[in-house]
Amino acid sequence: MSQPQSSNPPEMASLLLGAGFALASLIILPAVAQKIGMGSSLTIALRGALMRAANRF
């Protein structure tokens, strides 16, 4: 019997972390920023920081 192939755990963790950062920067951050009244330039700066962090993993 052959065993099912599974992803390398560090690769899966990196994928999930990157997806989490992308979700936060595209959906969660703008919603929170609108709710608390944060300026658009600060929101864009935070989004850029999150996307750079996602690219590191």
C-alpha positions in Angstrom: 0.0 0.0 0.0 1.2 3.4 -0.8 0.9 6.3 1.6 -0.7 9.5 0.5 1.7 12.3 -0.2 1.6 15.3 2.1 3.1 18.7 1.9 6.2 19.6 3.7 5.1 21.1 7.0 7.3 24.2 6.8 6.0 24.9 3.3 2.4 24.6 4.5 3.0 26.9 7.4 4.5 29.5 5.1 1.6 29.2 2.8 -0.9 29.7 5.6 1.0 32.6 7.1 1.3 34.3 3.7 -2.4 33.8 3.0 -3.3 35.1 6.5 -1.3 38.3 5.8 -2.9 38.7 2.4 -6.4 38.3 3.9 -5.6 40.7 6.7 -4.2 43.4 4.3 -7.0 43.1 1.7 -10.1 42.5 3.8 -9.6 42.9 7.6 -7.4 46.0 7.7 -9.6 48.2 5.5 -12.7 47.2 7.5 -11.1 47.9 10.8 -9.6 51.2 9.5 -13.0 52.4 8.3 -14.6 51.4 11.6 -12.1 53.4 13.7 -11.8 56.3 11.2 -8.1 55.8 10.2 -6.9 57.8 7.3 -6.5 56.2 3.9 -2.8 57.0 3.6 -2.1 55.2 6.9 -4.3 52.3 5.8 -2.3 52.0 2.6 1.0 52.1 4.5 -0.1 49.3 6.8 -1.4 47.3 3.8 2.0 47.6 2.2 3.8 46.6 5.3 1.6 43.5 5.7 2.1 42.5 2.0 5.9 42.9 2.4 5.7 40.7 5.5 3.8 38.1 3.5 6.4 38.0 0.8 9.2 37.2 3.3 7.6 33.9 4.1 
